Amino acid sequence: MRILVVEDDSLLAQGLTRVLARAGHAVDRAETGVQADRALRAASYDLVVLDIGLPDIDGFEVLRRLRLRHASANVLVLTARDAIEDRVHGLDLGSDDYLTKPFSVTEFEARVRALLRRVSLPASAVSLGRLTVDVEAKRIGINGTLIELTVREWALLELFMARPGRVLSKEQIAQQLADCDSQLTTNAVEVYVSRLRAKIEAAGVRIRTVRGFGYLWETTDA
Ligand code: CA
């Protein structure tokens, strides 16, 4: 994988570079925000390790510009400040994870591994809030992380997607999900709905229970 380390503390940058190179990655380094911005315009990276406190433009600005260009690189923000606002600001701007300094090498390696495991879904996929649905491959992703669905969960998802803004009754769902030779009880429907609900709620997509009627699919943010 190709990784850009953006860090003005040269000792730390050297250390991180060594760790990443040892894991078999191709690593480039930038010591200022302007250098980082230039590197990110010139090449595409799988991961950017991004320090926030930089001598010229800060890491937040580098991140903001990167996301404005719709670059898909995963971003691991390094912050010396333990302020929650900083982390939230970073996540708002599109960082994928953060580490507060000082951190251990083991922790750093674990975060990098987790971020690189994320697989990007194809651009042909449908987006619903932060949920990306790859209709061809029958799989979904939330912020680039793949989520496995069972056959029935997928069928349920398709059913909701085909009827946006409409309440589906448990009986309707049971009918649609039933195999040719078996009937599905409304209790089973409740189980499938709650499993799917748990998998997609992190994407801001909600399956609301409409008492006495059934379920309504809602996207709580765009
Ligand atoms: Ca710094």
Residues whose N, C-alpha, C, O or C-beta is under 5 A from the ligand:
A	BS01	CA	D8 D9 D51 G53 L54
